[in-house]
Amino acid sequence: MNSVLKEIQHHAELLPLAQQAELLDYTMYLEQKVAAKGQQCDHLTEALEKTAAVNMTKGEWDRTEFSQFSMNQAMRGMEEEPPLYTLDDLKERWR
């Protein structure tokens, strides 16, 4: 078992049974979400996330690492979304 899974297990064991069930529901949701998109993390992204998660548990975040990791997490999957607005939606244009 890798270190991230060990950390998750450690923290899950500290939770009451109801929250453990909630954690299980959430992990199953994430699993279904990944399966529905048919996405598999490439080795580089997976390694980055594992390293970042381990650093987070150790409290060893560098400001740049954290910024990059959080932006990657926030933007994940957005490249597939259609744009919300087009130029036709503008009421005024800058001249």
Secondary structure, 3 states (H helix, E strand, C coil): CCHHHHHHHHHHHHCCHHHHHHHHHHHHHHHHHHHHHCCCCCHHHHHHHHHHHHHHHHCCCCHHHHHHHHHHHHHCCHHHCCCCCCHHHCCCCCC
